[in-house]
Amino acid sequence: MSDHNPLTLRLNLREKIAYGMGDVGSNLMLCIGTLYLLKFYTDELGMPAYYGGIIFLVAKFFTAFTDMLTGFLLDSRK
């Protein structure tokens, strides 16, 4: 066991980049799927593009609030 206090340890730039790159693949696939869905909404369903944007905006706000609620509930447990 080391005597280092985890609150005072700092990451160097290389480690920060490495941790940040961990989710790039899944986010890339999510963006590709979202763009395809927007193209489907506009081309196949004839929906105006701003309606598709509003749908995605509402979904992002919903996700933001549910993520905060989930974090709060998990942090309040033991």
N, C-alpha and C positions, 0 to 999 in steps of 0.2 A: 504494500500500500504506500502510496506517496502522500506527503504532507501538504500537497498543493491545495490551495483553496480554489474550488471551481469558479467562484465568482470573480476572482482576480485573473484567471487565465484568459489570454487573448489568442485569437486565431490570426494567422498570417494571411496575406492576400491569396496565396495558392490554396490554402484550406478553405477559405471563403468561397472561392470560385468552384472548388471541387464539390462542396456541399450545395451550392447553387445549381450546378449542372445535373444534379441527381434526378430532377423531375422534368427535364427538357423533353425527353422522348414522349412521355404521356401528355404533356401540354401541347406538343406539336400535333399529335394525333387528335386531340380534342379540338384544336383549331381547324384542322382539316375537315373533321366531321361537322363542325359548326358552319363552316363556309359552304359545304355541300348542302346542308340543310337550308341555309339561306337561299342558295341557288334553286333548290327544289321549291321553296315557298314562292319565289318570284316567278320562275319560269313555268312550273307545272300547275301551281294553284292560282297563278295570276294575282297574287297578293302584292301590294306595293312594298317596296323595299323598306320604307320607314316603319311599316307595321311589323315586319320581321325584326327590325332593330329594336322596336319597343318590346317585342316578346323576349328577346335576349336580354334587354336591360332589366325588365321585371324579374326574369329568372336570376340574374346576377345579384340584384338587391335581395331577393328571397334567400339565395344562398349565403349572402353576407350575414344576414340576420340569424339564419339557422346555424351557421358556423360559430358565431359569437355565443349563441345560446348553448350549443353543444360544449364549447370550451368552458363556459361558466359552470355548467352542470358537472362536467368532469373535474374541474378544478375544485369544486366545492365538496366533492367526495373525498373523504379521508385524506 
